[in-house]
Amino acid sequence: MNEIRYVSTRGAAPPSSLSDAIARGLASDGGLYVPDRLPGVDAATLEDLRGLPALARAVLHGFFEGDRLQSRIGEIADGALDLPAPTTAVEASADPLFVLELFHGPTAAFKDFGARFLAESMQRLRAPADPPLTILVATSGDTGGAVAAAFHRRPWVRIVILYPKGLVSPRQEQQLTCWGENVESLRVDGTFDDCQRLVKEAFVDPELSSKHHFSSANSINIGRLLPQMVYYVASSLEVRRRTGQAANFVIPAGNLGNGFAAVWARAIGMPIGRIVLAHNANRTVPDFLGNGQWRPRPSVPTLASAMDVGNPSNMERLRLLFPDLDQLRDAVVADSVDDEAIRERIRADYRRFGREWCPHTATAAEVYNRLPARERAGRPWVLVATAHPAKFNEVVEPLLGKSIEVPESLARLLRLPRRLTDVAPNLGSLAAAIE
Ligand SMILES: *Cc1c(COP(=O)(O)O)cnc(C)c1O
């Protein structure tokens, strides 16, 4: 087979190997890397494989064709993806309904899969003489904790997390600040947009960037997207074994990284039917699919805060795959729900199913509920549960009128002391903090 090259969505950067695309994150023309062809997989050859590492070996092999990491996918997958991601049936539902639980990793959100895969990959791309890296991560809540957990105690890298003061949940903040050693947590007196701007300014500052070797781990990195395909492979095969039908997914969506991974999983040949993107009040994508006008806008804060994105970056990848609006409308559907509907859905589904949703998962559950009854009847749907409700206990517990059991991995992090540095939203303040 020929090597797969990774090209920029904007078409003006030189094609690159997968390893270089992972190391760089963003292409030099500001676009996102995508493979120049999609390596198909025969789903029948996967039937006897169980567990994400085994499926990852089989499915990702083609994406690494010709790359220097190809022979090491097995080790990378063993180190990164040996996490439970069960597809559980909602027994109380009259229609066939399942939940893909992506919250059993160390920081209780799906970001763990991508962050851990990126860490294992980057570690294997390093030469002994390479200088230590500094990874700057701006986070609105979940990414920072997942990246910290994935890179903690790796001696070749230092992690600097920037998060907006007062704008993350208390338990998210604990997960951003409990690490120590090679992880530094900066509480920025500003918004998530300020954090992102500071990271960009640091990258282009000649003095800072020559002193530190900066790198990024944000969600546009192809090294985070590829492993996310693997749980859709596992889940769709499981649903087909149990129902004989293709699985349909409702996916909580912000930057569209998780949703896009499902689109790729279907494109390479997995038994996946409809893909529905569930947005909160940030309606850029549903509006675009409705009226064809792409109008990014500032994000508005909602209860499902990890999805507060007004300009979803992975839309570039989606539009390249489906350049025509009607093709895109065939490929994905999108809907938007407000905070009141999220609250009501958390209450209602606890009553009728006994299930506890985080606010993001509740967005998907609400969008599922708004599908026409004939689409739900007799067809298996899977709600993608992106975070554990205990991570958002201050929202969920008052709605359920009870406390939520905390998974042991999260409980352990909640017991650790916090360490953080306050910084003002300017480059001088950031520079002083990372000296
Ligand atoms: C990041 C995140 C999302 C949104 O995922 P995207 O890949 O950005 O669309 C949804 N739910 C939770 C809990 C998240 O952390």
Ligand as a Chemical Component Dictionary entry (heavy atoms), coordinates in Angstrom:
data_LIG
# 
_chem_comp.id                   LIG 
_chem_comp.type                 NON-POLYMER 
_chem_comp.pdbx_formal_charge   0 
_chem_comp.three_letter_code    LIG 
# 
loop_
_chem_comp_atom.comp_id 
_chem_comp_atom.atom_id 
_chem_comp_atom.alt_atom_id 
_chem_comp_atom.type_symbol 
_chem_comp_atom.charge 
_chem_comp_atom.model_Cartn_x 
_chem_comp_atom.model_Cartn_y 
_chem_comp_atom.model_Cartn_z 
_chem_comp_atom.pdbx_ordinal 
LIG C1 C1 C 0 -15.417 18.552 24.869 1  
LIG C2 C2 C 0 -16.741 18.047 25.295 2  
LIG C3 C3 C 0 -17.841 17.993 24.426 3  
LIG C4 C4 C 0 -17.766 18.516 23.014 4  
LIG O1 O1 O 0 -16.964 17.693 22.208 5  
LIG P1 P1 P 0 -16.422 18.228 20.792 6  
LIG O2 O2 O 0 -15.510 17.178 20.313 7  
LIG O3 O3 O 0 -15.718 19.528 21.082 8  
LIG O4 O4 O 0 -17.601 18.444 19.924 9  
LIG C5 C5 C 0 -19.027 17.431 24.874 10 
LIG N1 N1 N 0 -19.142 16.988 26.140 11 
LIG C6 C6 C 0 -18.125 17.024 27.017 12 
LIG C7 C7 C 0 -18.331 16.531 28.383 13 
LIG C8 C8 C 0 -16.883 17.556 26.635 14 
LIG O5 O5 O 0 -15.869 17.607 27.516 15 
# 
loop_
_chem_comp_bond.comp_id 
_chem_comp_bond.atom_id_1 
_chem_comp_bond.atom_id_2 
_chem_comp_bond.value_order 
_chem_comp_bond.pdbx_ordinal 
LIG C1 C2 SING 1  
LIG C2 C3 SING 2  
LIG C2 C8 DOUB 3  
LIG C3 C4 SING 4  
LIG C3 C5 DOUB 5  
LIG C4 O1 SING 6  
LIG O1 P1 SING 7  
LIG P1 O2 DOUB 8  
LIG P1 O3 SING 9  
LIG P1 O4 SING 10 
LIG C5 N1 SING 11 
LIG N1 C6 DOUB 12 
LIG C6 C7 SING 13 
LIG C6 C8 SING 14 
LIG C8 O5 SING 15 
# 
